[in-house]
């Protein structure tokens, strides 16, 4: 898994999210879900790359903010990104969200 941040001339960031773990190859769909899209699992579908089975998506986000997110696999399995900037607890006692800081 990886997160790549590129600062744009506009002051915003282009953020590339990639899930490349061998464990996700068995899944057919993945979505990037977070506070930047009101936790809407149908809004940011990730593209599955045929060559290695990884999923990827790029988002343009405002700088100076922290964004919470998770990946949703096949509409059922939530996972965090181990390369995230930090993890934060959610209102569910046994759950955390990934955070990207721009």
C-alpha positions as CSV (number, residue, x, y, z in Angstrom):
1,X,0.0,0.0,0.0
2,X,1.2,3.5,-0.6
3,X,0.2,7.2,-0.5
4,X,2.0,9.7,-2.7
5,X,1.5,13.4,-2.3
6,X,2.3,16.0,-5.0
7,X,1.8,19.7,-4.3
8,X,0.2,21.5,-7.2
9,X,0.8,25.1,-8.2
10,X,-2.7,25.9,-6.9
11,X,-1.7,25.0,-3.4
12,X,-3.8,21.9,-3.5
13,X,-2.3,18.4,-3.4
14,X,-2.7,15.5,-5.8
15,X,-2.8,12.4,-3.7
16,X,-2.3,8.9,-5.1
17,X,-3.7,6.1,-3.1
18,X,-2.6,2.5,-4.0
19,X,-3.5,-0.9,-2.4
20,X,-0.9,-3.3,-3.6
21,X,-0.9,-6.0,-0.9
22,X,-1.1,-9.6,-2.1
23,X,-4.1,-10.1,0.1
24,X,-6.3,-7.7,-2.0
25,X,-5.8,-9.6,-5.2
26,X,-8.8,-11.8,-4.4
27,X,-11.1,-8.8,-4.3
28,X,-12.9,-7.5,-7.4
29,X,-13.7,-4.0,-6.2
30,X,-12.2,-1.3,-3.9
31,X,-13.4,2.2,-2.9
32,X,-11.6,5.0,-1.2
33,X,-14.1,6.2,1.5
34,X,-13.5,9.2,3.7
35,X,-14.5,12.5,5.1
36,X,-13.6,14.2,1.7
37,X,-16.5,12.3,0.1
38,X,-18.9,12.2,3.0
39,X,-18.0,8.5,3.6
40,X,-19.9,7.6,0.3
41,X,-18.7,4.2,-0.7
42,X,-20.0,4.6,-4.3
43,X,-18.3,7.9,-5.0
44,X,-14.6,7.1,-5.4
45,X,-14.2,3.6,-6.9
46,X,-10.6,2.6,-7.3
47,X,-9.2,1.2,-10.6
48,X,-7.9,-2.4,-10.5
49,X,-4.7,-2.8,-12.4
50,X,-4.6,-6.0,-14.5
51,X,-0.8,-6.5,-14.3
52,X,-0.5,-6.9,-10.6
53,X,-4.1,-6.9,-9.1
54,X,-3.5,-3.7,-7.2
55,X,-6.1,-0.9,-6.9
56,X,-5.4,2.9,-7.3
57,X,-7.0,6.3,-7.4
58,X,-5.9,9.9,-7.4
59,X,-7.7,12.7,-5.6
60,X,-7.1,16.5,-5.5
61,X,-7.4,17.7,-1.9
62,X,-7.0,21.1,-0.1
63,X,-3.8,21.7,1.7
64,X,-3.6,22.5,5.4
65,X,-6.1,19.7,6.4
66,X,-6.2,16.2,7.7
67,X,-8.4,13.7,6.0
68,X,-9.7,10.5,7.6
69,X,-10.3,7.6,5.2
70,X,-10.5,3.8,4.8
71,X,-10.5,1.4,1.9
72,X,-13.7,-0.7,1.3
73,X,-13.1,-4.0,-0.5
74,X,-16.0,-5.8,-2.3
75,X,-18.4,-3.6,-0.3
76,X,-17.9,-5.5,2.9
77,X,-14.3,-5.4,4.2
78,X,-12.8,-2.3,5.6
79,X,-9.0,-1.9,5.8
80,X,-6.6,0.9,6.8
81,X,-3.5,1.9,5.0
82,X,-0.4,0.9,7.0
83,X,1.6,3.7,5.3
84,X,-0.8,6.4,6.5
85,X,0.4,9.5,8.4
86,X,-1.5,8.4,11.5
87,X,-4.4,6.4,12.8
88,X,-7.3,7.9,14.8
89,X,-10.0,6.2,16.9
90,X,-13.6,6.3,15.7
91,X,-16.8,6.4,17.6
92,X,-16.8,2.6,17.3
93,X,-14.5,1.4,20.1
94,X,-12.8,-1.3,18.1
95,X,-12.1,0.7,15.0
96,X,-9.6,3.3,13.7
97,X,-9.4,5.4,10.5
98,X,-6.3,6.2,8.5
99,X,-5.4,9.9,8.2
100,X,-3.5,11.7,5.4
101,X,-2.1,15.1,6.4
102,X,-1.6,17.8,3.8
